[in-house]
Amino acid sequence: MAGRHFSTLSLLLLLVAFSYTQATPDVPKTTEKKIEVVVVEATVYCQSCDHFGTWSMIGAKPIPSAKVSVTCKSYNGHVSYYKVFETDKNGYLYAPLEGFKMQHYVLDHPLHSCYVKPVWSPLESCSLLSNVNYGLNGAPLRYENKRLHGSKYEAVIYAAGPLAFRPSECSQTHY
């Protein structure tokens, strides 16, 4: 009788244990790749005539719909990325560099290889290029610890600083 009791008890335990288990298909988990994007930001202004010839932005007004180029060169000097972007209604540029690739992680890094230039102003009264923040040759990027995170998206944002056009009717007085 003890043998029979043991087998019945074992059977009951197996049934209870089996009811708490789940069958899972033997399918490997697919890990979705996180999209990582390099973004450049800047603001484009019309520099006040009072500060013509300086880098001062006192009295400057943002330029909506201004065109700004972002150029990146590989470590061997070839252009690896080029695109012209447009500022928003506040003169702010948020430019995701879609398709930007680095062949060499250090030498092709955006901080070393990319620069930003003002290209065109929609304001006829303020359309001459200014050298604020080295805009004539290309403003360098800087990292200000800004990132946007999402579950499947991450944007690393680099700032180019302010860029400016100037009015053509400013006097030639430099401060």
C-alpha positions in Angstrom: 0.0 0.0 0.0 2.9 2.4 0.7 4.2 1.9 -2.8 0.8 2.7 -4.2 0.4 5.8 -2.0 3.8 7.0 -3.2 3.0 6.7 -6.9 -0.4 8.5 -6.4 1.3 11.3 -4.5 4.1 11.6 -7.1 1.5 11.7 -9.8 -0.4 14.5 -8.0 2.8 16.5 -7.4 3.7 16.1 -11.1 0.3 17.4 -12.2 0.5 20.4 -9.8 4.1 21.2 -11.0 3.1 20.8 -14.6 0.2 23.2 -14.3 2.6 26.0 -13.1 4.9 25.7 -16.1 4.5 27.3 -19.4 5.5 26.1 -22.8 7.7 28.6 -24.6 8.6 28.2 -28.2 12.3 27.8 -28.9 12.5 31.0 -30.9 15.5 33.3 -30.4 14.7 36.8 -29.3 15.3 39.4 -31.9 17.0 42.5 -30.6 15.8 45.6 -32.3 18.7 47.9 -33.2 18.6 51.3 -31.7 18.8 54.1 -34.2 21.6 56.5 -33.4 21.7 59.8 -35.1 24.1 62.7 -35.1 22.3 66.1 -34.9 23.7 69.6 -35.4 22.1 72.6 -33.8 22.6 76.3 -34.3 20.7 79.6 -34.4 21.1 82.1 -37.3 20.7 85.8 -36.7 20.8 89.1 -38.4 23.6 90.9 -36.5 22.9 94.5 -35.4 24.8 97.2 -37.3 25.9 98.5 -33.8 28.1 95.4 -33.5 29.3 95.1 -37.1 32.8 93.7 -37.2 32.5 91.9 -33.8 31.1 88.6 -32.6 28.6 90.3 -30.4 25.0 89.2 -30.8 23.5 92.0 -28.7 20.5 93.3 -30.6 20.6 90.5 -33.1 17.3 89.1 -34.5 16.8 85.4 -35.5 16.3 84.7 -39.2 13.6 82.2 -40.1 14.0 80.1 -43.2 17.8 80.8 -43.5 19.8 78.1 -45.3 22.8 76.6 -43.5 25.2 73.9 -44.8 26.7 71.1 -42.8 29.9 69.7 -44.2 31.9 66.7 -42.9 35.2 65.6 -44.2 36.9 62.2 -43.7 40.3 62.0 -42.1 41.9 62.0 -45.6 40.2 65.2 -46.6 37.4 64.0 -48.8 33.9 65.3 -48.2 31.9 62.5 -46.6 28.7 64.4 -45.8 27.2 67.6 -47.2 23.6 68.9 -46.9 21.9 72.2 -46.7 19.2 72.7 -44.0 16.7 75.4 -43.2 16.1 77.1 -39.9 12.7 77.1 -38.3 10.5 80.2 -37.6 12.8 81.1 -34.7 16.0 80.9 -36.7 16.8 77.6 -34.9 18.5 74.8 -36.8 18.0 71.2 -35.8 19.7 69.1 -38.4 19.8 65.3 -38.1 22.7 64.1 -40.2 20.9 61.1 -41.7 23.4 58.9 -43.6 26.5 60.3 -41.8 29.1 57.6 -41.3 32.5 57.5 -39.8 35.2 55.4 -41.3 37.6 56.1 -38.4 35.9 56.6 -35.0 38.4 59.2 -33.7 39.5 61.1 -36.8 36.1 61.1 -38.6 34.2 62.1 -35.4 31.8 65.1 -35.9 33.8 67.2 -33.4 36.8 66.9 -35.7 35.3 66.5 -39.2 32.2 68.6 -39.4 31.6 72.3 -39.7 28.6 74.6 -40.3 28.3 77.6 -42.6 25.5 80.1 -43.2 24.6 79.9 -46.9 21.6 82.1 -47.6 19.3 84.6 -45.9 15.8 85.2 -47.0 16.1 88.8 -45.7 17.2 91.2 -48.5 18.0 93.8 -45.8 20.3 91.3 -44.0 22.0 89.0 -46.5 25.7 89.5 -46.2 27.7 86.8 -44.6 29.3 87.5 -41.2 32.3 85.8 -39.6 30.6 85.4 -36.3 31.8 82.1 -34.8 34.0 81.6 -37.9 30.9 81.3 -40.1 32.8 82.3 -43.2 35.2 79.3 -43.0 32.8 77.0 -41.1 31.9 77.1 -37.4 33.3 74.1 -35.5 31.0 71.8 -33.5 31.1 71.4 -29.8 29.6 68.8 -27.5 27.4 70.3 -24.7 26.2 67.0 -23.2 22.9 67.0 -25.0 21.1 63.8 -26.0 17.6 62.7 -26.8 16.7 59.2 -25.8 13.8 57.0 -26.8 13.2 53.3 -26.6 14.5 52.8 -30.2 16.2 56.2 -30.9 19.1 58.1 -29.6 20.3 61.5 -30.9 23.6 63.0 -29.9 23.4 66.7 -30.4 26.4 68.9 -31.3 26.2 72.7 -31.2 27.6 75.0 -33.8 26.9 78.2 -31.8 25.3 81.3 -33.3 25.8 82.1 -37.0 25.0 85.5 -38.5 24.3 87.5 -41.6 24.6 91.3 -41.5 22.9 94.2 -43.1 24.6 95.7 -46.2 24.0 99.3 -45.2 26.1 99.2 -42.0 28.8 101.8 -41.8 32.4 100.6 -41.9 33.0 101.6 -38.2 34.5 98.7 -36.3 34.5 98.4 -32.5 
